């Protein structure tokens, strides 16, 4: 049974391989307030979140959403990028998605930020581990991860509606962990036996065979 011309055309389109050109597209513009022309402190990140992220038409506070705030070398905001949307208390992120827009837009540094729908911005163990992984990936990428600010709400004895992992010295711990691991790897490498090199003598047949080639 011979395929119809329409079926053959559809099959050819499926099998065809094409190269595509990509670019970063601005989804919307939001004027920056005077106090946000530089954005590097947790307080500024919180204000940026409420002014430019929480006001987006597709934003929902009922689930966790992770964003990357992209900065230039003078810590001026270039914009932000939605990395992933999760569930009520879980979200999965990968360095590939975190740094994609930052690398394409030429950002010098980034700040990670995401919300906790419960209102309690205290980081979970997964939040801390993920931040450490992004911090190390940033070192390899040449894009500095300045902070990870978790957005919550002010209530009761909690006077701040955010939690900065840098303010609570987690980034110092990340640096120490990297140094310890590099030192351990260096010690292991030093203990490995070095391959022995057999010295050749003038009468060695192998050396005699090589002499005409080197002359």
N, CA and C of each residue as an Amber inpcrd file, in Angstrom:
protein
   645
   0.8600000  -1.2010000   0.0000000   0.0000000   0.0000000   0.0000000
   0.8870000   1.2380000   0.0000000   0.7250000   2.0790000  -1.0040000
   1.5390000   3.2900000  -1.1200000   0.9430000   4.4170000  -0.2810000
   1.7870000   5.1610000   0.4340000   1.2650000   6.2780000   1.2310000
   0.7680000   7.3940000   0.3340000  -0.2010000   8.1310000   0.8270000
  -0.7480000   9.2500000   0.0730000   0.2660000  10.3900000   0.0300000
   0.1310000  11.2980000  -0.9320000   1.0600000  12.4380000  -0.9980000
   1.0380000  13.2800000   0.2790000  -0.1490000  13.4320000   0.8810000
  -0.2320000  14.2160000   2.1080000   0.5350000  13.5490000   3.2440000
   0.3970000  12.1980000   3.3340000   1.1100000  11.4640000   4.3730000
   2.6240000  11.5430000   4.1560000   3.0560000  11.4470000   2.9190000
   4.4850000  11.5430000   2.6120000   5.0300000  12.9190000   2.9730000
   4.2390000  13.9590000   2.6990000   4.6850000  15.3150000   3.0200000
   4.8100000  15.5030000   4.5250000   3.8370000  14.9720000   5.2850000
   3.9180000  15.0670000   6.7440000   5.1230000  14.3060000   7.2790000
   5.4060000  13.1350000   6.7090000   6.5420000  12.3410000   7.1480000
   7.8530000  13.0620000   6.8550000   7.9330000  13.7010000   5.7110000
   9.1420000  14.4380000   5.3530000   9.3660000  15.6160000   6.2870000
   8.2650000  16.2600000   6.6740000   8.4020000  17.4010000   7.5920000
   8.8900000  16.9310000   8.9550000   8.4400000  15.7450000   9.3960000
   8.8690000  15.2260000  10.6900000  10.3400000  14.8380000  10.6770000
  10.7680000  14.2940000   9.5320000  12.1510000  13.8460000   9.4430000
  13.1230000  14.9790000   9.1550000  12.6200000  16.0860000   8.6830000
  13.5090000  17.2010000   8.3390000  14.1510000  17.7800000   9.5960000
  15.4400000  18.0350000   9.5170000  16.1780000  18.6240000  10.6310000
  16.5640000  20.0470000  10.2530000  16.2370000  20.9820000  11.1270000
  16.4860000  22.3880000  10.8320000  17.2460000  23.0140000  11.9900000
  18.0000000  24.0490000  11.6900000  18.6960000  24.8360000  12.7060000
  17.8810000  26.0930000  12.9770000  17.7820000  26.4520000  14.2360000
  16.9840000  27.6090000  14.6280000  17.8690000  28.6700000  15.2750000
  17.5260000  29.9060000  15.0460000  18.2210000  31.0180000  15.6900000
  17.3620000  31.5110000  16.8500000  17.9830000  31.6860000  18.0300000
  17.2480000  32.0640000  19.2260000  17.6770000  33.4560000  19.6810000
  16.7980000  34.0780000  20.4420000  17.1080000  35.3580000  21.0560000
  16.2690000  35.5230000  22.3110000  16.7430000  36.3860000  23.2210000
  15.9850000  36.6880000  24.4250000  14.9510000  37.7520000  24.0950000
  13.7130000  37.4790000  24.4430000  12.6150000  38.3960000  24.1380000
  12.0900000  38.9930000  25.4360000  11.9250000  40.2960000  25.4630000
  11.3590000  40.9730000  26.6240000   9.8500000  40.7460000  26.6500000
   9.3530000  40.1950000  27.7470000   7.9170000  39.9310000  27.8520000
   7.1320000  41.1750000  28.2420000   7.6940000  41.9860000  29.1120000
   7.0330000  43.2290000  29.5100000   8.0530000  44.1490000  30.1540000
   7.7260000  45.4210000  30.2220000   8.5940000  46.4150000  30.8320000
   7.9060000  47.0080000  32.0520000   8.6940000  47.2150000  33.1040000
   8.1640000  47.7680000  34.3480000   9.1600000  48.7930000  34.8730000
   8.7870000  50.0610000  34.9410000   9.7290000  51.1010000  35.3760000
  10.2680000  50.8330000  36.7820000  11.5680000  51.0580000  36.9580000
  12.2050000  50.8630000  38.2490000  12.0750000  52.1130000  39.1100000
  11.7930000  51.9100000  40.3900000  11.7960000  53.0270000  41.3310000
  13.2270000  53.5100000  41.5440000  13.3570000  54.7380000  42.0180000
  14.6930000  55.3170000  42.2050000  15.5440000  54.5060000  43.1680000
  14.9300000  53.8940000  44.1720000  15.7050000  53.1410000  45.1570000
  16.0250000  51.7190000  44.7000000  15.6500000  51.3720000  43.4560000
  15.9480000  50.0410000  42.9350000  16.8510000  50.0890000  41.7090000
  17.4480000  51.2630000  41.4380000  18.3900000  51.3380000  40.3300000
  19.6120000  50.4680000  40.6100000  19.9080000  50.2640000  41.8790000
  20.8970000  49.2820000  42.3110000  20.1640000  48.2880000  43.2050000
  20.3550000  46.9980000  42.9400000  19.6170000  45.9790000  43.6870000
  20.5930000  44.8790000  44.1050000  21.0030000  44.9130000  45.3720000
  21.9530000  43.9060000  45.8540000  21.7050000  43.4960000  47.3020000
  20.8500000  44.2000000  48.0240000  20.5650000  43.8470000  49.4080000
  19.2520000  43.0610000  49.4840000  19.0610000  42.2760000  50.5390000
  17.7980000  41.5240000  50.6680000  16.5770000  42.4290000  50.7000000
  16.6950000  43.5930000  51.3280000  15.5680000  44.5190000  51.3720000
  15.1860000  44.9840000  49.9670000  16.1930000  45.2740000  49.1530000
  15.9280000  45.7040000  47.7840000  15.3230000  44.5680000  46.9600000
  15.7960000  43.3400000  47.1800000  15.2390000  42.1930000  46.4560000
  13.7780000  41.9980000  46.8320000  13.4390000  42.1670000  48.1070000
  12.0450000  42.0280000  48.5360000  11.1680000  43.0870000  47.8710000
  11.6600000  44.3220000  47.8190000  10.8820000  45.3750000  47.1690000
  10.7430000  45.0930000  45.6710000  11.8050000  44.6190000  45.0690000
  11.7440000  44.2850000  43.6430000  10.7030000  43.1850000  43.4130000
  10.6860000  42.1830000  44.2890000   9.7190000  41.0820000  44.1530000
   8.2890000  41.6020000  44.1580000   7.9500000  42.4070000  45.1450000
   6.5760000  42.8840000  45.2660000   6.2100000  43.8850000  44.1680000
   7.2020000  44.6180000  43.6530000   6.9140000  45.6350000  42.6460000
   6.8840000  45.0780000  41.2290000   7.6970000  44.0590000  40.9350000
   7.8590000  43.6370000  39.5440000   7.5480000  42.1610000  39.2910000
   7.5910000  41.3270000  40.3120000   7.3360000  39.9000000  40.1120000
   5.9140000  39.5350000  40.5360000   5.5480000  39.9430000  41.7490000
   4.2230000  39.5920000  42.2660000   3.1020000  40.2900000  41.4960000
   3.4350000  41.3190000  40.7240000   2.4180000  42.0440000  39.9520000
   2.2390000  41.4930000  38.5410000   3.0180000  40.4760000  38.1830000
   2.9090000  39.9030000  36.8370000   1.5700000  39.1820000  36.6860000
   0.9750000  39.2280000  35.5070000  -0.3460000  38.5990000  35.3140000
  -0.3400000  37.0870000  35.5580000   0.7910000  36.4310000  35.2900000
   0.8330000  34.9730000  35.4340000   1.3380000  34.5160000  36.8020000
   1.5750000  35.4450000  37.7200000   2.1000000  35.0660000  39.0350000
   0.9610000  34.6050000  39.9440000   1.2230000  33.5370000  40.6910000
   0.2730000  33.0670000  41.6910000   1.0140000  32.8050000  42.9820000
   0.4990000  33.3310000  44.0810000   1.1530000  33.1930000  45.3790000
   0.8280000  31.8760000  46.0570000  -0.0350000  31.0550000  45.4620000
  -0.4380000  29.7960000  46.0840000   0.5720000  28.6680000  45.8760000
   1.5380000  28.8500000  44.9700000   2.5620000  27.8370000  44.7230000
   3.9330000  28.5130000  44.7600000   4.9680000  27.7020000  44.9360000
   6.3210000  28.2300000  44.9410000   6.7590000  28.5520000  43.5130000
   7.3720000  29.7130000  43.3530000   7.9030000  30.1330000  42.0580000
   9.3210000  30.6410000  42.2570000  10.2320000  30.1650000  41.4460000
  11.6370000  30.5540000  41.5540000  11.9920000  31.5030000  40.4180000
  12.5920000  32.6050000  40.7720000  13.0110000  33.6170000  39.8010000
  14.4980000  33.8970000  39.9550000  15.1030000  34.3680000  38.8750000
  16.4870000  34.8200000  38.8900000  16.4910000  36.3030000  38.5650000
  17.0780000  37.0830000  39.4540000  17.2510000  38.5160000  39.2230000
  18.6360000  38.7180000  38.6230000  18.6850000  39.2300000  37.4060000
  19.9470000  39.3730000  36.6700000  20.4760000  40.7890000  36.8090000
  21.7770000  40.9050000  37.1200000  22.4070000  42.1930000  37.3830000
  23.6220000  42.3820000  36.4930000  23.9500000  43.6490000  36.2130000
  25.1850000  43.9310000  35.4870000  26.3330000  44.0940000  36.4740000
  27.4880000  44.5140000  36.0000000  28.6700000  44.5880000  36.8610000
  28.5480000  45.6440000  37.9400000  27.6550000  46.6180000  37.7700000
  27.4320000  47.6580000  38.7770000  26.2000000  47.3730000  39.6330000
  25.6880000  46.1420000  39.5330000  24.5350000  45.6890000  40.3140000
  23.2460000  46.4140000  39.9270000  23.1880000  46.8910000  38.6870000
  21.9540000  47.4480000  38.1580000  21.1000000  46.3040000  37.6180000
  19.8360000  46.2470000  37.9380000  18.9880000  45.1530000  37.4340000
  18.8320000  45.2080000  35.9210000  19.1290000  44.0850000  35.2690000
  18.8640000  43.9450000  33.8460000  17.4730000  43.3750000  33.6130000
  16.9250000  42.7110000  34.6380000  15.6090000  42.1120000  34.5370000
  15.5480000  40.8480000  35.3700000  14.4590000  40.1170000  35.2290000
  14.2990000  38.8680000  35.9640000  13.7470000  37.7990000  35.0340000
  13.8800000  36.5610000  35.4720000  13.5060000  35.4210000  34.6390000
  12.8580000  34.3570000  35.5160000  11.7070000  33.8570000  35.0840000
  11.0360000  32.7730000  35.7890000  11.7360000  31.4520000  35.4620000
  12.2810000  30.8070000  36.4930000  13.0050000  29.5500000  36.2980000
  12.0490000  28.3690000  36.3350000  11.2190000  28.3050000  37.3770000
  10.3240000  27.1580000  37.5220000   9.1890000  27.5100000  38.4640000
   8.0820000  26.8230000  38.2820000   6.9270000  26.9120000  39.1720000
   6.6740000  25.5380000  39.7580000   6.4980000  25.4780000  41.0750000
   6.3300000  24.2000000  41.7460000   4.9350000  24.0020000  42.3010000
   4.8850000  23.3780000  43.4640000   3.6290000  23.1130000  44.1410000
   3.5420000  23.9750000  45.3960000   2.7160000  23.5710000  46.3230000
   2.5170000  24.3420000  47.5440000   3.7880000  24.4650000  48.3620000
   4.6120000  23.4180000  48.3900000   5.8030000  23.4460000  49.2380000
   7.0280000  22.8240000  48.5840000   7.0140000  22.6350000  47.2690000
   8.1370000  22.0040000  46.5860000   8.3480000  22.6540000  45.2270000
   9.6360000  22.7580000  44.8700000   9.9800000  23.2530000  43.5430000
  11.3230000  22.6610000  43.1480000  11.4560000  22.2760000  41.8900000
  12.6850000  21.6790000  41.3880000  13.3630000  22.6510000  40.4340000
  14.6420000  22.9020000  40.6640000  15.4080000  23.7930000  39.7940000
  16.7170000  23.1030000  39.4230000  17.2710000  23.5070000  38.2920000
  18.5270000  22.9460000  37.7980000  19.4060000  24.1010000  37.3270000
  20.7190000  24.0080000  37.5340000  21.6030000  25.1000000  37.0880000
  21.4320000  25.4600000  35.6240000  21.0740000  24.4960000  34.7970000
  20.8870000  24.7670000  33.3720000  19.8360000  25.8510000  33.1550000
  18.6950000  25.7220000  33.8430000  17.6330000  26.7120000  33.6950000
  17.9530000  28.0070000  34.4350000  18.6600000  27.8930000  35.5600000
  18.9660000  29.0800000  36.3630000  19.8700000  30.0450000  35.6010000
  20.8770000  29.5020000  34.9050000  21.8840000  30.3630000  34.2790000
  21.6410000  30.6070000  32.7980000  20.6230000  29.9920000  32.2250000
  20.4180000  30.1350000  30.7780000  20.1900000  31.5820000  30.3740000
  19.1810000  32.2170000  30.9480000  18.8690000  33.6010000  30.5740000
  19.9640000  34.5540000  31.0200000  20.5830000  34.2660000  32.1810000
  21.6560000  35.1370000  32.6710000  22.8400000  35.1290000  31.7090000
  23.1830000  33.9530000  31.1890000  24.3070000  33.8640000  30.2620000
  23.9820000  34.5530000  28.9390000  22.7740000  34.3430000  28.4280000
  22.4040000  34.9370000  27.1450000  22.3110000  36.4570000  27.2440000
  21.8140000  36.9570000  28.3650000  21.6510000  38.4040000  28.5320000
  22.9370000  39.0950000  28.9640000  24.0040000  38.3420000  29.2130000
  25.2720000  38.9460000  29.6020000  25.2980000  39.4570000  31.0240000
  24.5850000  38.7970000  31.9270000  24.5680000  39.2330000  33.3290000
  25.9040000  38.9340000  33.9930000  26.3320000  39.8450000  34.8610000
  27.5630000  39.6550000  35.6210000  27.3150000  38.8930000  36.9130000
  26.1240000  39.0410000  37.4660000  25.7720000  38.3770000  38.7230000
  24.2750000  38.1330000  38.7490000  23.8590000  37.2170000  39.6200000
  22.4430000  36.9310000  39.7780000  22.0970000  36.8210000  41.2560000
  20.8200000  36.9880000  41.5480000  20.2830000  36.7330000  42.8790000
  19.1030000  35.7870000  42.7100000  19.1470000  34.6780000  43.4190000
  18.0360000  33.7310000  43.4010000  16.9630000  34.2040000  44.3670000
  15.7400000  34.0130000  44.0100000  14.6500000  34.3720000  44.9130000
  13.4370000  33.5090000  44.6090000  12.7750000  33.0510000  45.6560000
  11.5300000  32.3100000  45.4770000  10.6530000  32.5280000  46.7050000
   9.4040000  32.1920000  46.5770000   8.4240000  32.4640000  47.6380000
   8.0480000  31.1860000  48.3620000   7.6430000  31.3550000  49.6150000
   7.0420000  30.2800000  50.3970000   5.5770000  30.6400000  50.6270000
   4.6410000  29.9380000  50.0000000   3.2240000  30.2690000  50.1700000
   2.7530000  30.2290000  51.6090000   3.4340000  29.4650000  52.4610000
   3.0380000  29.3920000  53.8680000   3.2800000  30.7040000  54.5960000
   4.1310000  31.5610000  54.0280000   4.4590000  32.8240000  54.6770000
   5.7060000  32.7530000  55.5230000   6.1790000  31.5540000  55.8550000
   7.4000000  31.3870000  56.6420000   8.5850000  31.2640000  55.6800000
   9.4810000  32.2520000  55.6590000  10.5850000  32.2270000  54.6880000
  11.7800000  31.3800000  55.1110000  11.6970000  30.6840000  56.2370000
  12.8170000  29.8650000  56.6950000  13.1640000  28.8140000  55.6360000
  14.4350000  28.7030000  55.2400000  14.7910000  27.7700000  54.1660000
  14.7280000  26.3210000  54.6260000  14.3610000  25.4490000  53.7150000
  14.3900000  24.0180000  53.9720000  15.7840000  23.4850000  53.6510000
  16.0180000  22.2180000  53.9990000  17.3030000  21.6010000  53.6680000
  17.5230000  21.5790000  52.1580000  16.4620000  21.3370000  51.4130000
  16.5820000  21.3320000  49.9530000  16.9080000  22.7170000  49.4180000
  16.3470000  23.7620000  50.0410000  16.6760000  25.1300000  49.6280000
  18.1650000  25.3990000  49.8080000  18.7100000  24.9590000  50.9280000
  20.1290000  25.1980000  51.2240000  21.0120000  24.4100000  50.2690000
  20.6820000  23.1330000  50.0480000  21.4840000  22.3070000  49.1430000
  21.4430000  22.8470000  47.7150000  20.2650000  23.2440000  47.2840000
  20.1390000  23.7720000  45.9200000  20.9270000  25.0650000  45.7650000
  20.9090000  25.9180000  46.7900000  21.6590000  27.1700000  46.7240000
  23.1530000  26.8970000  46.6400000  23.6350000  25.9260000  47.4140000
  25.0470000  25.5710000  47.3450000  25.4460000  25.0820000  45.9600000
  24.5670000  24.2940000  45.3390000  24.8490000  23.8010000  43.9910000
  24.8830000  24.9500000  42.9810000  23.9560000  25.9020000  43.1010000
  23.9410000  27.0470000  42.1950000  25.1610000  27.9430000  42.4160000
  25.5850000  28.0660000  43.6770000  26.7540000  28.8870000  43.9950000
  28.0000000  28.3220000  43.3150000  28.1670000  27.0060000  43.3810000
  29.3220000  26.3840000  42.7410000  29.2170000  26.4710000  41.2220000
  28.0240000  26.2950000  40.6850000  27.8410000  26.4120000  39.2410000
  28.1610000  27.8230000  38.7670000  27.8110000  28.8240000  39.5820000
  28.1190000  30.2010000  39.2290000  29.6120000  30.4570000  39.1530000
  30.3860000  29.8160000  40.0390000  31.8360000  29.9640000  39.9920000
  32.3780000  29.4190000  38.6740000  31.8770000  28.2710000  38.2430000
  32.3200000  27.6840000  36.9790000  31.8720000  28.5170000  35.7780000
  30.6710000  29.1060000  35.8800000  30.1240000  29.8820000  34.7680000
  30.7180000  31.2810000  34.6890000  31.3120000  31.7520000  35.7720000
  31.7890000  33.1280000  35.8060000  30.6720000  34.1260000  36.0480000
  29.5670000  33.6480000  36.6200000  28.4340000  34.5100000  36.9730000
  28.2110000  34.3670000  38.4710000  28.4760000  35.4220000  39.2110000
  28.4450000  35.3500000  40.6670000  27.0180000  35.2360000  41.1920000
  26.8070000  34.3100000  42.1020000  25.5270000  34.2020000  42.8020000
  25.6540000  35.0010000  44.0890000  24.9970000  36.1510000  44.1520000
  25.1570000  37.0730000  45.2760000  24.3650000  36.6430000  46.5080000
  23.1920000  36.0610000  46.3100000  22.3410000  35.7430000  47.4540000
  21.1810000  34.8730000  46.9800000  20.5020000  34.2970000  47.9440000
  19.2290000  33.6260000  47.7050000  18.2550000  34.1680000  48.7440000
  17.2890000  34.8990000  48.2810000  16.3290000  35.5580000  49.1700000
  14.9860000  34.8500000  49.0390000  14.4980000  34.3290000  50.1530000
  13.2050000  33.6490000  50.1930000  12.1560000  34.6240000  50.6920000
  11.0740000  34.7480000  49.9660000  10.0320000  35.7240000  50.2720000
   8.9100000  35.0550000  51.0630000   8.5530000  35.6770000  52.1740000
   7.4310000  35.2090000  52.9880000   6.5470000  36.3780000  53.3690000
   6.0540000  36.3640000  54.6090000   5.2050000  37.4480000  55.0870000
   5.6130000  37.8300000  56.5100000   5.3840000  39.0860000  56.8490000
   5.6130000  39.5620000  58.2150000   4.3950000  39.1980000  59.0580000
   4.6510000  38.5010000  60.1680000   3.5430000  38.1650000  61.0560000
   4.1060000  37.7830000  62.4240000   3.3690000  38.1100000  63.4720000
   3.7550000  37.7440000  64.8270000   5.1250000  38.2840000  65.2010000
   6.0120000  37.4150000  65.6430000   7.3540000  37.8120000  66.0460000
   8.3100000  37.9330000  64.8660000   7.8710000  37.5770000  63.6870000
   8.7220000  37.6740000  62.4990000   8.6280000  39.0860000  61.9420000
   9.6990000  39.8580000  62.1180000   9.6930000  41.2640000  61.7250000
  10.0570000  41.4630000  60.2600000  10.6380000  40.4440000  59.6320000
  11.0230000  40.5540000  58.2330000  10.2200000  39.5680000  57.3970000
   9.8500000  40.0090000  56.2180000   9.0920000  39.1400000  55.3270000
   9.9770000  38.3940000  54.3530000  11.2400000  38.2520000  54.6620000
  12.1700000  37.5510000  53.7820000  13.2400000  36.8630000  54.6140000
  13.9990000  35.9810000  53.9680000  15.1190000  35.3000000  54.6010000
  16.2750000  35.2940000  53.6070000  17.4020000  35.8770000  54.0060000
  18.5830000  35.9460000  53.1560000  19.5810000  34.8810000  53.5980000
  19.8950000  33.9480000  52.7030000  20.8710000  32.9280000  53.0570000
  22.2650000  33.5080000  53.2230000  22.5350000  34.6070000  52.5430000
  23.8540000  35.2330000  52.7010000  23.9680000  35.9050000  54.0630000
  22.9010000  36.5630000  54.5110000  22.9360000  37.2230000  55.8080000
  23.1430000  36.2280000  56.9380000  22.6620000  35.0030000  56.7630000
  22.8140000  33.9780000  57.7860000  24.0400000  33.0930000  57.5370000
  24.9850000  33.6300000  56.7500000  26.3330000  33.0620000  56.6000000
  26.3600000  31.7060000  55.9060000  25.3310000  31.3580000  55.1640000
  25.3760000  30.1000000  54.4280000  26.4050000  30.1560000  53.2990000
  26.5970000  31.3290000  52.7180000  27.5470000  31.4390000  51.6190000
  28.9770000  31.2590000  52.1070000  29.2650000  31.6730000  53.3420000
  30.5770000  31.4130000  53.9300000  30.7750000  29.9090000  54.0830000
  29.7270000  29.2090000  54.4930000  29.8120000  27.7590000  54.6180000
  30.0200000  27.0880000  53.2590000  29.4030000  27.6410000  52.2070000
  29.6200000  27.0920000  50.8730000  31.0900000  27.2030000  50.4760000
  31.6800000  28.3800000  50.7470000  33.0950000  28.5710000  50.4290000
  33.9680000  27.5940000  51.2110000  33.6730000  27.4150000  52.4810000
  34.4630000  26.4940000  53.3030000  34.3420000  25.0610000  52.8040000
  33.1350000  24.6760000  52.3840000  32.9320000  23.3220000  51.8660000
  33.7320000  23.1020000  50.5880000  33.7790000  24.1020000  49.7270000
  34.5510000  23.9890000  48.4840000  36.0360000  23.8560000  48.7930000
  36.5210000  24.6630000  49.7360000  37.9400000  24.6120000  50.1050000
  38.2920000  23.2470000  50.7020000  37.4140000  22.7330000  51.5920000
  37.6860000  21.4240000  52.1970000  37.7060000  20.3270000  51.1350000
  36.7690000  20.3790000  50.2050000  36.7160000  19.3410000  49.1800000
  37.9310000  19.4130000  48.2650000  38.3310000  20.6280000  47.8900000
  39.5080000  20.7680000  47.0310000  40.7670000  20.2960000  47.7460000
  40.8600000  20.5740000  49.0550000  42.0230000  20.1220000  49.8210000
  42.0440000  18.6050000  49.9150000  40.8740000  18.0020000  50.1360000
  40.8030000  16.5440000  50.2100000  41.1780000  15.9070000  48.8790000
  40.7010000  16.4830000  47.7810000  41.0380000  15.9380000  46.4730000
  42.5300000  16.0750000  46.1860000  43.1280000  17.1910000  46.6560000
  44.5620000  17.3820000  46.4460000  45.3670000  16.3510000  47.2290000
  44.9150000  16.0260000  48.4650000  45.6200000  15.0340000  49.2680000
  45.5190000  13.6440000  48.6380000  44.3440000  13.3180000  48.1310000
  44.1720000  12.0260000  47.4750000  45.0400000  11.9310000  46.2360000
  45.0950000  13.0190000  45.4650000  45.9130000  13.0250000  44.2550000
  47.3910000  12.8810000  44.5950000  47.8240000  13.4930000  45.7140000
  49.2290000  13.4170000  46.1020000  49.6180000  12.0160000  46.5460000
  48.6500000  11.2450000  47.0860000  48.9390000   9.8990000  47.5700000
  48.9750000   8.8640000  46.4470000  48.4470000   9.1970000  45.2970000
  48.4380000   8.2370000  44.2020000  49.8660000   7.9800000  43.7160000
  50.2580000   6.7080000  43.5210000  51.6180000   6.4150000  43.0490000
  51.8350000   6.9400000  41.6420000  52.9870000   7.5330000  41.4530000
  53.3160000   8.0620000  40.1420000  53.8230000   6.9330000  39.2460000
  53.4850000   6.9520000  37.9780000  53.9670000   5.8920000  37.0760000
  55.4850000   5.9270000  36.9440000  56.0890000   4.7580000  36.9860000
  57.5300000   4.6650000  36.8660000  57.9630000   4.8080000  35.4020000
  59.0250000   5.5530000  35.2060000  59.5630000   5.7760000  33.8680000
  60.8280000   4.9400000  33.7100000  60.8350000   4.0500000  32.7420000
  61.9960000   3.2040000  32.4880000  63.0160000   3.9740000  31.6630000
  64.2190000   4.1100000  32.2140000  65.2800000   4.8250000  31.5140000
  65.9050000   3.9340000  30.4520000  66.1020000   4.4830000  29.2910000
  66.7110000   3.7470000  28.2040000  68.2290000   3.9160000  28.2410000
  68.9460000   2.8830000  27.8470000  70.4110000   2.9150000  27.7780000
  70.8460000   3.0280000  26.3250000  72.0620000   3.5030000  26.0810000
  72.5020000   3.6610000  24.6810000  72.3980000   2.3910000  23.8650000
  72.5360000   1.2140000  24.4980000  72.4720000  -0.0240000  23.7390000
  71.0830000  -0.5850000  23.5690000  70.0530000   0.1380000  24.0710000
  68.6800000  -0.3550000  24.0010000  68.2240000  -0.3750000  22.5460000
  67.6820000  -1.4940000  22.0430000  67.2280000  -1.5450000  20.6410000
  66.1840000  -0.5000000  20.2980000  65.2880000  -0.2090000  21.2740000
  64.2470000   0.7910000  21.0020000  64.8700000   2.1450000  20.7550000
  65.8720000   2.5080000  21.5820000  66.5370000   3.7890000  21.4120000
  67.3040000   3.8230000  20.0960000  67.9370000   2.7190000  19.7400000
  68.6650000   2.6740000  18.4830000  67.7320000   2.8560000  17.2920000
  66.5200000   2.3040000  17.3910000  65.5530000   2.4630000  16.3010000
  65.0830000   3.9050000  16.1720000  65.0770000   4.6560000  17.2970000
  64.5790000   6.0140000  17.2650000  65.6310000   7.0060000  16.7740000
  66.8850000   6.6720000  16.9270000  67.9470000   7.6060000  16.5830000
  67.8830000   8.0690000  15.1390000  67.6780000   7.1840000  14.1620000
  67.5980000   7.6590000  12.7560000  66.4400000   8.6210000  12.5430000
  65.3300000   8.4300000  13.2790000  64.1790000   9.3180000  13.1040000
  64.4530000  10.7010000  13.6540000  65.2830000  10.7990000  14.6900000
  65.5550000  12.0860000  15.3130000  66.7010000  12.8220000  14.6670000
  67.4850000  12.1620000  13.8170000  68.6660000  12.7720000  13.2150000
  68.2740000  13.7960000  12.1590000
